[in-house]
Amino acid sequence: MLQLKTYRTYFVLLLMVMLVCFMVNISLGSVSIPLQDTWNAIIGRTTQVDSWSYIIWNYRIPKALTAILVGSGLALSGLLMQTLFRNPLAGPFVLGISAGASLGAALLILGSSLFSGILAFGMVNDISLALASSIGSFLVLLAVMIVAAKVKDTMALLIIGLMFGSITTAVVSVLSYFSTAEKLQQYVYWSFGSIGNLSWNQLLLLLMIIAIGILISIFSIKPLNALLLGESYAKSLGVNMKRSRYSIIVATGLLAGGVTAFAGPIAFIGLAVPHLTRQIFNTTDHKVLVPAVLIYGAILMLICDTIAQLPSSASVLPINAITSIIGAPVVIWLLLRKRKMIF
C-alpha cells in the first residue's frame, strides 16, 4: 500500500513537470511571448499583441502536442521491444519499421531522379511525405507479421527484423547515390526529424494512431510481465505467445511507424527512456512502466524541443541531434549512479 501511494505521488509530480515543460515550450521561440500572455491565449483572453494568439494556437501548441505524442509513442514502443526480446539494446526500430518509413520517404524524394520517365511522383510536401512513409512502414510491418507467423523463436524474429532494416537501408543508399544534390539535401533534412510541421488535422490522425497503439499495449500488460521471466514461463501461465507477439508487434508498428511517418526518424528516445524509467521507479512491473514511460517520453521530448528551437532565435536545431546530445549523458549518469541496470 505504501509503494502504491509512492507511485501515485510520482505520477502526480511527473504530470506537473510535464505541464510546466509544456507551458515553457509554447512560451519560447523566435517571437518572445511573456508567460502571462501565453496563458491568456490558451484560455481565450486577449493578449498584448493580437498575432501572439495566432502564433500560439497555430504553431506552438500543435508543435508541443506533437512532441508529447512523439515522445510517448517512441518511449512505449521501445519498452515493448525491450521486453519482447528481453534485450536492453532493443529499440522501437529493430524490426525495420523505421527503415521502411525512410524507404517510403526516399522513394518519394529521391526516386524521381532514378525513375524519371518510368515512375511519376507527385509534389513532395508534408502530406505526401507522411503518406509515403506510412506506406513504407506498413509494408515492412506486414512482412514482419508474415515472418512472425512462421518463426517460433523470438530472437530469430529480432535478427530477421534487423535484416529487413538492412535491406531497406541498402535500397535508400542506392537511391541516394543516383539522386541529385538538391533531392539528397531534401531527404537528409527529412532524416533530421521535425515536429513543427503538423497541422491540426495531421495531429489528430497521429493522436488516433498513438492512442490505438497505447490501447493495445495496455491489454498486453499481463503477457509483458510474464515475458520478463522467459517464454516458457509465460506459456506456463497460460499466455498465448503467438497472439501476444502479434499484439506487441502491431502496437510497436503503429507507435514507431506513425511517429516516423509524421515526424521523421527520431533517435534515442525509444532506447533510453525505458531504462531511465526503470532506474527511477525501481520496478519492472508494466502496470507502472507503461504509464511512466509515456509521461517520461513526453517530458524529455518537450525539453529537447525547447532546447532545439534556441529560445528567442529564428534558428532551429535538428531535433534528432538534440535528443541524443541531451539525453545520452543523463542516462549514463543515472546508470553510473545506480551502478546496475534493472531489466
LUMTISE-521854 format. One record per residue (C-alpha): residue number from 1; residue in three letters; z, x, y. Coordinates in Angstrom, 2 decimals. Layout:
// residues N
NODE  seq  type  zz  xx  yy
NODE  NUM  ala  Z  X  Y
...
***
This chain:
// residues 343
NODE  seq  type  zz  xx  yy
NODE  1  met  0.00  0.00  0.00
NODE  2  leu  0.83  2.87  2.36
NODE  3  gln  -2.51  4.52  1.65
NODE  4  leu  -4.34  1.23  2.30
NODE  5  lys  -2.64  0.93  5.70
NODE  6  thr  -3.57  4.54  6.45
NODE  7  tyr  -7.22  3.88  5.63
NODE  8  arg  -7.20  0.80  7.86
NODE  9  thr  -5.79  2.87  10.70
NODE  10  tyr  -8.50  5.49  10.15
NODE  11  phe  -11.22  2.85  10.26
NODE  12  val  -9.88  1.29  13.45
NODE  13  leu  -9.77  4.71  15.11
NODE  14  leu  -13.28  5.54  13.88
NODE  15  leu  -14.67  2.28  15.26
NODE  16  met  -13.04  3.02  18.61
NODE  17  val  -14.54  6.53  18.62
NODE  18  met  -17.96  5.07  17.79
NODE  19  leu  -17.65  2.59  20.68
NODE  20  val  -16.74  5.43  23.08
NODE  21  cys  -19.68  7.53  21.83
NODE  22  phe  -21.97  4.51  22.28
NODE  23  met  -20.86  3.99  25.88
NODE  24  val  -21.17  7.68  26.74
NODE  25  asn  -24.61  7.81  25.13
NODE  26  ile  -26.07  4.96  27.16
NODE  27  ser  -24.47  6.12  30.41
NODE  28  leu  -26.05  9.60  30.27
NODE  29  gly  -29.68  10.55  30.65
NODE  30  ser  -32.33  11.66  33.12
NODE  31  val  -31.09  8.96  35.54
NODE  32  ser  -27.38  9.29  36.29
NODE  33  ile  -25.70  5.87  35.95
NODE  34  pro  -21.93  5.51  36.52
NODE  35  leu  -19.93  4.25  33.55
NODE  36  gln  -18.77  1.18  35.51
NODE  37  asp  -22.36  0.19  36.27
NODE  38  thr  -23.27  0.76  32.64
NODE  39  trp  -20.58  -1.69  31.59
NODE  40  asn  -21.67  -4.17  34.28
NODE  41  ala  -25.24  -4.05  32.98
NODE  42  ile  -24.07  -4.68  29.41
NODE  43  ile  -22.01  -7.75  30.31
NODE  44  gly  -24.70  -9.14  32.63
NODE  45  arg  -23.23  -8.31  36.02
NODE  46  thr  -25.20  -6.81  38.88
NODE  47  thr  -25.40  -3.04  39.30
NODE  48  gln  -25.67  -0.90  42.43
NODE  49  val  -29.37  -0.31  41.69
NODE  50  asp  -31.42  -3.12  40.11
NODE  51  ser  -33.51  -0.75  37.97
NODE  52  trp  -30.39  0.53  36.20
NODE  53  ser  -30.02  -2.69  34.19
NODE  54  tyr  -33.67  -2.44  33.10
NODE  55  ile  -33.23  1.21  32.05
NODE  56  ile  -30.09  0.43  30.07
NODE  57  trp  -31.40  -2.66  28.25
NODE  58  asn  -34.95  -1.46  27.55
NODE  59  tyr  -34.43  2.24  26.90
NODE  60  arg  -30.86  3.37  26.38
NODE  61  ile  -29.32  0.57  24.33
NODE  62  pro  -32.25  0.45  21.85
NODE  63  lys  -32.04  4.24  21.53
NODE  64  ala  -28.28  4.17  20.95
NODE  65  leu  -28.59  1.37  18.38
NODE  66  thr  -31.36  3.32  16.67
NODE  67  ala  -29.04  6.34  16.48
NODE  68  ile  -26.38  4.18  14.81
NODE  69  leu  -28.83  2.79  12.25
NODE  70  val  -30.42  6.18  11.55
NODE  71  gly  -27.10  7.98  11.17
NODE  72  ser  -25.61  5.25  8.96
NODE  73  gly  -28.71  4.94  6.79
NODE  74  leu  -29.11  8.66  6.17
NODE  75  ala  -25.39  9.20  5.52
NODE  76  leu  -25.18  6.38  2.97
NODE  77  ser  -28.39  7.41  1.19
NODE  78  gly  -27.03  10.96  0.92
NODE  79  leu  -23.80  9.64  -0.62
NODE  80  leu  -25.80  7.61  -3.17
NODE  81  met  -27.89  10.60  -4.23
NODE  82  gln  -24.93  12.98  -4.50
NODE  83  thr  -23.10  10.51  -6.71
NODE  84  leu  -26.10  9.60  -8.86
NODE  85  phe  -26.97  13.21  -9.61
NODE  86  arg  -23.38  14.49  -9.33
NODE  87  asn  -24.78  17.32  -7.24
NODE  88  pro  -23.20  18.30  -3.88
NODE  89  leu  -26.57  19.67  -2.68
NODE  90  ala  -28.43  16.40  -3.25
NODE  91  gly  -29.57  14.61  -0.12
NODE  92  pro  -31.44  11.43  0.74
NODE  93  phe  -34.81  13.17  0.39
NODE  94  val  -34.51  14.75  -3.07
NODE  95  leu  -36.67  12.01  -4.62
NODE  96  gly  -39.61  12.91  -2.38
NODE  97  ile  -39.35  9.68  -0.35
NODE  98  ser  -39.22  11.52  2.97
NODE  99  ala  -42.12  13.72  1.89
NODE  100  gly  -44.08  10.55  1.09
NODE  101  ala  -43.41  9.23  4.58
NODE  102  ser  -44.51  12.58  6.02
NODE  103  leu  -47.69  12.39  3.95
NODE  104  gly  -48.44  8.93  5.33
NODE  105  ala  -47.98  10.20  8.88
NODE  106  ala  -50.05  13.32  8.14
NODE  107  leu  -52.93  11.26  6.74
NODE  108  leu  -52.94  9.17  9.90
NODE  109  ile  -52.59  12.05  12.38
NODE  110  leu  -54.29  14.95  10.61
NODE  111  gly  -56.64  13.07  8.29
NODE  112  ser  -59.18  12.27  10.97
NODE  113  ser  -60.01  15.99  11.16
NODE  114  leu  -60.56  16.39  7.41
NODE  115  phe  -62.07  12.99  6.61
NODE  116  ser  -64.05  12.32  9.77
NODE  117  gly  -67.08  10.27  8.86
NODE  118  ile  -65.58  9.36  5.49
NODE  119  leu  -62.32  7.66  6.37
NODE  120  ala  -61.81  5.78  9.62
NODE  121  phe  -58.41  5.80  11.22
NODE  122  gly  -57.13  3.55  13.95
NODE  123  met  -55.47  4.70  17.10
NODE  124  val  -52.34  6.72  16.49
NODE  125  asn  -49.33  5.04  18.08
NODE  126  asp  -45.70  4.32  17.23
NODE  127  ile  -46.53  1.16  15.24
NODE  128  ser  -49.34  2.71  13.21
NODE  129  leu  -47.20  5.79  12.52
NODE  130  ala  -44.32  3.65  11.28
NODE  131  leu  -46.70  1.64  9.08
NODE  132  ala  -48.38  4.74  7.62
NODE  133  ser  -45.02  6.40  6.96
NODE  134  ser  -43.67  3.24  5.34
NODE  135  ile  -46.66  3.00  3.02
NODE  136  gly  -46.32  6.68  2.07
NODE  137  ser  -42.61  6.39  1.30
NODE  138  phe  -43.16  3.13  -0.63
NODE  139  leu  -45.85  4.67  -2.83
NODE  140  val  -43.64  7.65  -3.68
NODE  141  leu  -40.70  5.29  -4.34
NODE  142  leu  -42.93  3.23  -6.65
NODE  143  ala  -43.94  6.38  -8.54
NODE  144  val  -40.28  7.42  -8.88
NODE  145  met  -39.38  3.95  -10.18
NODE  146  ile  -42.12  4.17  -12.82
NODE  147  val  -40.84  7.59  -13.89
NODE  148  ala  -37.25  6.34  -13.92
NODE  149  ala  -38.26  3.72  -16.48
NODE  150  lys  -39.47  6.43  -18.85
NODE  151  val  -36.86  9.15  -18.25
NODE  152  lys  -33.30  8.69  -19.51
NODE  153  asp  -31.89  11.98  -18.21
NODE  154  thr  -30.77  11.75  -14.57
NODE  155  met  -31.21  15.49  -13.99
NODE  156  ala  -34.80  15.25  -15.24
NODE  157  leu  -35.35  12.49  -12.68
NODE  158  leu  -33.98  14.80  -9.98
NODE  159  ile  -36.43  17.56  -10.95
NODE  160  ile  -39.34  15.10  -11.08
NODE  161  gly  -38.39  13.79  -7.65
NODE  162  leu  -38.42  17.32  -6.26
NODE  163  met  -41.86  17.83  -7.83
NODE  164  phe  -43.15  14.69  -6.11
NODE  165  gly  -41.87  16.17  -2.86
NODE  166  ser  -43.62  19.47  -3.57
NODE  167  ile  -46.93  17.72  -4.29
NODE  168  thr  -46.86  15.68  -1.09
NODE  169  thr  -45.80  18.73  0.94
NODE  170  ala  -48.75  20.66  -0.51
NODE  171  val  -51.17  17.90  0.49
NODE  172  val  -49.71  17.94  4.02
NODE  173  ser  -50.24  21.72  4.13
NODE  174  val  -53.92  21.28  3.18
NODE  175  leu  -54.35  18.63  5.87
NODE  176  ser  -52.66  20.91  8.40
NODE  177  tyr  -54.95  23.81  7.52
NODE  178  phe  -58.10  21.81  8.25
NODE  179  ser  -56.70  19.99  11.26
NODE  180  thr  -57.42  20.69  14.91
NODE  181  ala  -54.77  22.29  17.11
NODE  182  glu  -54.27  19.06  19.05
NODE  183  lys  -53.71  16.95  15.93
NODE  184  leu  -51.46  19.61  14.43
NODE  185  gln  -49.33  19.67  17.56
NODE  186  gln  -49.02  15.88  17.41
NODE  187  tyr  -47.87  16.00  13.79
NODE  188  val  -45.38  18.79  14.48
NODE  189  tyr  -43.97  16.74  17.37
NODE  190  trp  -43.52  13.77  14.99
NODE  191  ser  -41.77  16.02  12.46
NODE  192  phe  -39.14  16.92  15.10
NODE  193  gly  -37.81  13.39  14.80
NODE  194  ser  -37.26  10.92  17.63
NODE  195  ile  -35.04  7.88  18.06
NODE  196  gly  -36.11  6.90  21.56
NODE  197  asn  -39.44  5.20  20.90
NODE  198  leu  -38.43  1.94  19.20
NODE  199  ser  -38.93  -1.45  20.80
NODE  200  trp  -36.54  -4.33  20.18
NODE  201  asn  -38.89  -5.77  17.52
NODE  202  gln  -39.13  -2.45  15.69
NODE  203  leu  -35.36  -2.05  15.96
NODE  204  leu  -34.86  -5.49  14.39
NODE  205  leu  -37.16  -4.55  11.49
NODE  206  leu  -35.29  -1.29  10.94
NODE  207  leu  -31.99  -3.21  11.04
NODE  208  met  -33.23  -5.55  8.30
NODE  209  ile  -34.29  -2.64  6.09
NODE  210  ile  -30.99  -0.78  6.57
NODE  211  ala  -28.98  -3.99  6.01
NODE  212  ile  -30.69  -4.63  2.67
NODE  213  gly  -30.04  -1.03  1.60
NODE  214  ile  -26.36  -1.32  2.57
NODE  215  leu  -26.03  -4.64  0.70
NODE  216  ile  -27.48  -3.13  -2.49
NODE  217  ser  -25.11  -0.15  -2.10
NODE  218  ile  -22.08  -2.43  -1.79
NODE  219  phe  -22.98  -4.19  -5.05
NODE  220  ser  -23.34  -0.73  -6.66
NODE  221  ile  -19.83  0.50  -5.78
NODE  222  lys  -18.41  -0.04  -9.29
NODE  223  pro  -21.25  1.90  -11.03
NODE  224  leu  -20.98  4.63  -8.40
NODE  225  asn  -17.27  5.12  -9.09
NODE  226  ala  -17.93  5.17  -12.83
NODE  227  leu  -20.72  7.74  -12.44
NODE  228  leu  -18.27  10.25  -10.95
NODE  229  leu  -16.99  10.91  -14.49
NODE  230  gly  -20.43  11.04  -16.08
NODE  231  glu  -22.99  8.66  -17.53
NODE  232  ser  -21.25  8.45  -20.93
NODE  233  tyr  -18.02  7.32  -19.29
NODE  234  ala  -19.92  4.82  -17.15
NODE  235  lys  -21.57  3.34  -20.25
NODE  236  ser  -18.19  3.06  -21.96
NODE  237  leu  -17.04  0.88  -19.05
NODE  238  gly  -19.96  -1.45  -19.62
NODE  239  val  -22.14  -0.18  -16.78
NODE  240  asn  -25.85  -0.84  -17.32
NODE  241  met  -27.15  2.60  -16.45
NODE  242  lys  -30.81  1.63  -16.25
NODE  243  arg  -30.19  -1.24  -13.84
NODE  244  ser  -27.68  0.78  -11.82
NODE  245  arg  -30.08  3.69  -11.49
NODE  246  tyr  -32.81  1.33  -10.28
NODE  247  ser  -30.46  -0.21  -7.71
NODE  248  ile  -29.35  3.16  -6.35
NODE  249  ile  -32.93  4.46  -6.14
NODE  250  val  -34.16  1.31  -4.39
NODE  251  ala  -31.25  1.44  -1.90
NODE  252  thr  -31.97  5.10  -1.17
NODE  253  gly  -35.66  4.39  -0.79
NODE  254  leu  -35.00  1.63  1.73
NODE  255  leu  -32.46  3.65  3.71
NODE  256  ala  -34.18  7.05  3.77
NODE  257  gly  -37.74  5.69  3.79
NODE  258  gly  -37.02  3.21  6.58
NODE  259  val  -35.35  5.84  8.75
NODE  260  thr  -38.15  8.37  8.23
NODE  261  ala  -40.81  5.78  8.94
NODE  262  phe  -39.33  4.78  12.30
NODE  263  ala  -37.58  7.98  13.45
NODE  264  gly  -39.30  10.79  11.57
NODE  265  pro  -37.67  13.25  9.15
NODE  266  ile  -34.14  14.00  10.37
NODE  267  ala  -32.25  16.75  8.56
NODE  268  phe  -28.59  17.47  7.81
NODE  269  ile  -27.02  14.01  8.32
NODE  270  gly  -27.58  12.77  4.79
NODE  271  leu  -26.45  16.02  3.18
NODE  272  ala  -23.39  16.81  5.27
NODE  273  val  -21.78  13.51  6.30
NODE  274  pro  -20.70  12.54  2.73
NODE  275  his  -18.94  15.90  2.36
NODE  276  leu  -17.37  15.55  5.78
NODE  277  thr  -16.10  12.08  4.88
NODE  278  arg  -14.63  13.16  1.53
NODE  279  gln  -12.78  16.02  3.19
NODE  280  ile  -11.25  13.85  5.92
NODE  281  phe  -10.38  10.82  3.79
NODE  282  asn  -9.44  12.96  0.76
NODE  283  thr  -10.85  10.43  -1.72
NODE  284  thr  -13.83  9.86  -4.00
NODE  285  asp  -13.44  6.06  -4.14
NODE  286  his  -16.69  4.49  -2.94
NODE  287  lys  -14.84  1.42  -1.68
NODE  288  val  -13.61  3.75  1.04
NODE  289  leu  -16.52  6.19  1.20
NODE  290  val  -19.32  3.65  1.70
NODE  291  pro  -17.98  2.14  4.97
NODE  292  ala  -16.64  5.54  6.06
NODE  293  val  -19.99  7.35  5.79
NODE  294  leu  -21.68  4.51  7.68
NODE  295  ile  -19.34  4.99  10.63
NODE  296  tyr  -19.26  8.81  10.48
NODE  297  gly  -23.05  8.96  10.29
NODE  298  ala  -23.37  6.71  13.32
NODE  299  ile  -20.84  8.74  15.34
NODE  300  leu  -22.45  12.08  14.51
NODE  301  met  -25.92  10.78  15.34
NODE  302  leu  -24.73  9.38  18.69
NODE  303  ile  -23.12  12.71  19.57
NODE  304  cys  -26.24  14.67  18.59
NODE  305  asp  -28.48  12.35  20.59
NODE  306  thr  -26.22  12.65  23.64
NODE  307  ile  -26.48  16.45  23.45
NODE  308  ala  -30.22  16.36  22.74
NODE  309  gln  -31.08  14.39  25.87
NODE  310  leu  -29.45  17.01  28.11
NODE  311  pro  -27.49  14.67  30.45
NODE  312  ser  -28.87  14.47  33.99
NODE  313  ser  -32.03  16.25  32.86
NODE  314  ala  -35.52  14.96  32.13
NODE  315  ser  -35.81  17.27  29.11
NODE  316  val  -35.09  16.00  25.60
NODE  317  leu  -34.49  18.45  22.76
NODE  318  pro  -35.73  17.70  19.21
NODE  319  ile  -33.05  15.60  17.51
NODE  320  asn  -33.85  17.29  14.20
NODE  321  ala  -32.71  20.64  15.56
NODE  322  ile  -29.56  19.31  17.22
NODE  323  thr  -28.27  17.60  14.06
NODE  324  ser  -28.24  20.92  12.22
NODE  325  ile  -27.10  23.16  15.08
NODE  326  ile  -24.15  20.92  15.95
NODE  327  gly  -23.26  19.53  12.55
NODE  328  ala  -23.51  22.51  10.21
NODE  329  pro  -20.76  24.61  11.88
NODE  330  val  -18.43  21.59  11.76
NODE  331  val  -18.88  21.22  8.01
NODE  332  ile  -18.50  24.98  7.44
NODE  333  trp  -15.27  24.99  9.45
NODE  334  leu  -13.92  21.99  7.58
NODE  335  leu  -14.69  23.48  4.16
NODE  336  leu  -13.07  26.79  5.15
NODE  337  arg  -10.04  24.92  6.41
NODE  338  lys  -9.68  22.82  3.24
NODE  339  arg  -10.69  25.78  1.01
NODE  340  lys  -12.11  23.44  -1.60
NODE  341  met  -14.80  20.81  -1.97
NODE  342  ile  -13.86  17.29  -3.01
NODE  343  phe  -16.51  15.81  -5.27
***
